[in-house]
Amino acid sequence: MEDLGTLERKIGSAAGTIASLFPRHGLFFGAGMLAAGIVDVLLLDGWGSFWLMLGWSFVFGLHFLIYKGVTASEEWVEERIERVSDRPWDSGHVEAIRSQPFGRSPYRTEGGAPSDQRAEARQRDAERKEASKDRKQR
């Protein structure tokens, strides 16, 4: 049985090899998707190569994750942190997360600003009550 250090070196070497092939895989992926699209349009009825495209896209995505995991350096991480945290539209959100990492952020915007959501809910409730009164009066 191999020791852990030897196994880690082999995995690291394999990951490095896989990562080094990523740019070439990207070219083949782009050309292959273009070719599959052309074949679909010209020769097949609709999405004949859908599963080929889906499967290859999944493999390409995994390949990208391995590539990024192997090639990400401390310098890249620092640059990424600076770029993300220095965005002016994110500064309030970032500060809210830093001050309350597990709390509810007032900057949640799935449905607009929270104050707008409450005002819209009150407006809808008032309209429903008014419609209900109109029906009762008839």
C-alpha positions as CSV (number, residue, x, y, z in Angstrom):
1,M,0.0,0.0,0.0
2,E,1.3,3.4,-0.9
3,D,1.8,6.1,1.7
4,L,-0.3,9.3,1.7
5,G,2.5,11.5,0.4
6,T,3.1,9.4,-2.7
7,L,-0.6,9.3,-3.4
8,E,-0.9,13.1,-3.1
9,R,2.0,13.5,-5.5
10,K,0.4,11.3,-8.0
11,I,-3.0,13.0,-7.7
12,G,-1.2,16.4,-8.0
13,S,0.7,15.3,-11.0
14,A,-2.4,14.0,-12.7
15,A,-4.3,17.2,-11.9
16,G,-1.5,19.3,-13.3
17,T,-1.5,17.2,-16.5
18,I,-5.3,17.6,-16.8
19,A,-5.0,21.4,-16.1
20,S,-2.3,21.8,-18.8
21,L,-4.7,20.3,-21.4
22,F,-7.5,22.7,-20.6
23,P,-6.7,25.4,-23.2
24,R,-6.6,22.8,-26.0
25,H,-9.8,21.2,-24.6
26,G,-11.4,24.7,-24.8
27,L,-10.5,25.0,-28.5
28,F,-11.9,21.5,-29.3
29,F,-15.0,22.2,-27.2
30,G,-15.7,25.4,-29.1
31,A,-15.1,23.9,-32.4
32,G,-17.1,20.8,-31.5
33,M,-20.1,22.8,-30.3
34,L,-20.1,24.9,-33.4
35,A,-19.9,21.7,-35.6
36,A,-22.7,20.0,-33.6
37,G,-24.8,23.2,-34.0
38,I,-24.2,23.3,-37.7
39,V,-25.0,19.6,-38.1
40,D,-28.2,20.1,-36.1
41,V,-29.3,23.0,-38.3
42,L,-28.4,21.5,-41.7
43,L,-28.8,17.8,-41.3
44,L,-30.9,16.9,-38.3
45,D,-34.4,17.7,-37.3
46,G,-34.0,20.0,-34.3
47,W,-31.8,19.1,-31.4
48,G,-30.4,15.8,-32.6
49,S,-27.1,16.3,-30.8
50,F,-28.5,17.7,-27.6
51,W,-27.2,14.9,-25.3
52,L,-23.7,15.1,-26.9
53,M,-23.7,18.8,-26.2
54,L,-25.0,18.4,-22.7
55,G,-22.5,15.7,-21.8
56,W,-19.5,17.4,-23.3
57,S,-20.5,20.7,-21.5
58,F,-20.6,18.9,-18.2
59,V,-17.2,17.3,-18.8
60,F,-15.8,20.7,-19.9
61,G,-17.2,22.3,-16.8
62,L,-15.5,19.7,-14.6
63,H,-12.3,20.2,-16.5
64,F,-12.5,24.0,-15.9
65,L,-13.0,23.4,-12.1
66,I,-9.9,21.2,-12.0
67,Y,-7.9,23.7,-14.1
68,K,-9.0,26.6,-11.8
69,G,-8.2,24.6,-8.7
70,V,-4.7,23.8,-9.9
71,T,-3.8,27.1,-11.4
72,A,-5.2,29.5,-8.8
73,S,-2.4,31.2,-7.0
74,E,-2.3,33.4,-3.9
75,E,-1.8,36.4,-6.2
76,W,-5.0,35.5,-8.1
77,V,-6.9,35.1,-4.9
78,E,-5.7,38.5,-3.6
79,E,-6.6,40.2,-6.9
80,R,-10.0,38.6,-6.9
81,I,-10.7,39.6,-3.3
82,E,-9.8,43.2,-4.1
83,R,-11.9,43.3,-7.3
84,V,-14.9,41.9,-5.5
85,S,-14.7,43.9,-2.3
86,D,-13.9,47.2,-4.0
87,R,-17.0,47.3,-6.1
88,P,-19.0,50.4,-5.0
89,W,-22.4,48.7,-5.4
90,D,-21.2,45.8,-3.2
91,S,-19.6,47.8,-0.4
92,G,-22.7,47.9,1.8
93,H,-23.4,44.3,1.3
94,V,-19.8,43.3,2.0
95,E,-19.7,45.4,5.2
96,A,-23.1,43.9,6.3
97,I,-21.7,40.4,5.9
98,R,-18.5,41.3,7.7
99,S,-20.4,42.7,10.7
100,Q,-23.1,40.0,10.8
101,P,-21.9,37.0,8.9
102,F,-24.8,34.8,10.1
103,G,-27.5,37.5,10.4
104,R,-30.2,38.7,8.0
105,S,-28.8,41.3,5.6
106,P,-30.9,44.4,4.9
107,Y,-29.4,44.3,1.4
108,R,-31.3,41.3,0.1
109,T,-32.7,42.2,-3.2
110,E,-34.5,39.1,-4.6
111,G,-37.8,41.0,-4.7
112,G,-36.4,44.6,-4.6
113,A,-35.5,46.6,-1.5
114,P,-37.3,45.4,1.7
115,S,-39.0,48.8,2.2
116,D,-40.4,48.6,-1.4
117,Q,-41.7,45.0,-0.8
118,R,-43.5,46.1,2.4
119,A,-45.1,49.1,0.6
120,E,-46.2,47.0,-2.3
121,A,-47.7,44.4,0.1
122,R,-49.7,47.2,1.9
123,Q,-50.9,48.6,-1.4
124,R,-52.1,45.1,-2.5
125,D,-53.9,44.6,0.9
126,A,-55.6,47.9,0.6
127,E,-56.8,47.1,-3.0
128,R,-58.1,43.7,-1.9
129,K,-60.1,45.3,1.0
130,E,-61.5,47.9,-1.4
131,A,-62.5,45.2,-3.9
132,S,-64.1,43.2,-1.2
133,K,-66.1,46.2,0.0
134,D,-67.3,46.9,-3.5
135,R,-68.5,43.3,-3.9
136,K,-70.4,43.4,-0.6
137,Q,-72.2,46.6,-1.6
138,R,-73.5,45.1,-4.8
